[in-house]
């Protein structure tokens, strides 16, 4: 409970998460690569990212995955599902060790339905996510494959790991053949280093 109070104070959530709500909040830890939410499944909480980063992604019709957003403290997810009373829209995956604070929907409806600060907070956070998602889609549609590749590494603190190049090509929505050329180009220019399953910016 003390840890929850510390997060609430450090992120200035006192006017949003009132005393009667705090007692019903939960903390949950996820390891790197673990799915926090899966698309087309149910969720019953709003998630506050208090430590670590998460990736919001979706599977395209061609089977490839596209990263729509990267959420850091203090950003939220599950809010759209709460407002619209619908199933989860996109996959949410831990990019590293992640700690989230959960606000159950039932608690929000019971205690925060008339809290204007709570609804203002959801509106601001929702708008930020929408802008970031639109930006990600714009980058995907306009940037060259080389730029997308490098930006993805930069967004992951300069280092990425992967199971195989085939898996990485699907993740970036870049053809396998083109990806191998891009990697060879940047390795030759000493922009990146590549081990078996890891790429780092030098």
N, C-alpha and C positions, 0 to 999 in steps of 0.2 A: 504493500500500500504506500509506503514511503517513497518507493521508486516511482510509482505512478504520479504521486504529488510533485515530485521533483521535475518530472517531464512536463507536467501541466504548468508549473511555474516558469520553467526555462523557456517554454514555447508560448507563454502568455495566453494560456487557454482558460484562465480563471473565470471569465465571463461566459464561456461556452460550456465547459464541463463543470457544472455546479456540484456542490458537496454531495447531494443525494445521488448524483450520477457516478461520481468517482468511485464509490464503494462497489459499483457493479462493472467497472472496467476490467479488462483482462490484458495481460502481457503474453505475447507468444513469440518464440524464437524460430527462425528458419535458416537452414544452412544453404550455402551457395549452390545454385542450380535447382533448388527445391521449388516445386509449384506451390504457390500460396493460394491462388484461385485458378480454376480452369474454366475456359469458355463454355457456355451453354449449360453450366451447372448452377446450383443454387448457392447463395451466400446469405448469412443472417446478421452481418456486422459491417460497420464502417471501420476501415483500417487506417490508423495514423502511423506513418513511418517515423519512428523515433531514433532508429540507428540503422546504418547501412543504406543500400540502394536497391530498388526493384525495377524490373523491366516489364513494361506492358507491351504485349505483342499479339499478333493475330496471324492465322493461316490463310493465305490467299487461295483463290480458286485453283491455281496451278500447283498447289501443294507447298509452295515456299512460305517462309515465315518473314514477317516484316516487323521491326521494332517501331512502335508508335510513340512510346514515351519512356523516359527514365525518371523515376520518382525518388526524391531524397527527403531527408527530414526538413521541415515538417510538411509533408504532402500526404494526400489521402487517396484512397480508392474504396470502392464499394458504395460511394455516395450516389452514383447514378442509379445503381440497382435499388438503393433505399428509396430514392425519390420516385422512380418510375415503377417500383414493385415488379421488377423483371429479373430474369436470370443473368448470370455474369456475361458481359459482352466479350471480354478478351482474356487471354492468359496473363497471369501476373506471376513472375518468376523472380526469386532472390538472385541478385547479381553477386552478392557476397553474403557474409553473415548478417542477417537482418533481424531487428527487433521491432515488432509492431504492437500498438495499443489498440485493442478492439472495443468498439462501442456497439453493443448489440442493438439491432433494430428496435426490439421491444422496449428497451430502456430509452432510446431516443424518442420513440413515439409517446411514451408515458410521461417523460420529464422535460423534453425539449421542444415539444410541438409548438409552444407559444413563445419560445425564446428567440427573439429577433436576431440576437448576436450569433446564434447557432446557424440560422438560415442565411444570414449574410456571409458567414464563414464558408458555408457550402457553395454559395453562389460565386464567391471570389475564387475558391480553389477549383471549382468546376470550369470557370472561364480560363484560368491559367492552363489547365490540362488540355482544354480544347485548342488553345493557341499553339501549345507545344505539339499536339498531335497533327494539326494542320501543317505546322512547320516541318515535321518529320516526313509527312507525305509529299510535301513540296520538294524537299531535298531528294527524296527517292526518285521523283519524277524528273528532276532537272539536273542534278549533279552527275558527273561522269562516274563510272564504276571505280576508278582510282581514288576519287575524292570520297566516295561513300565508304570505301574500305578504310582509308586513313582516318576519316572522321569517327568511324565506329571504334577504332582502337583508342583514339583520343578520348572518346566518351566513356571508355572503360579504364580510365586512369593510365593509359599508355600500354596496357598489356591485356591480351585475350588468350583464353584457352579453348580448345575444341576437341571433339572426339576424332574427327577426320576432316579433311578438306572438303569432302562431299557434304558433310553436315554444315560446315562453315559457309559454303557457297549457297546452300538453301537458306541459311540464316540471313545472309546479306542480299539474297535475291540476285546473285551474280552467277553466271554460268561457271561450271567447274574449270573449263578451259581458260576462260578469261581471268578467273581468280588466280590460277597458277602463274599466268603471265604477269599479273599485277604484283604478286609476291616476289617473283624473280626480279622484276624491275626495281622494287624498293630495296631488296636485299643487295642488289648490285650497286645501287646508289648509296648504300649504307644508311638508309632511312630507318630500316627495321632490322631486327635479327629474328631468325626463326629456328626453333628447336622442333622436335617431333610434333608436339601438340600445343605449342605456345609461340606467340608472336609478340615482340616488344618493340616499342619505338625507342630508337637510340638517341 
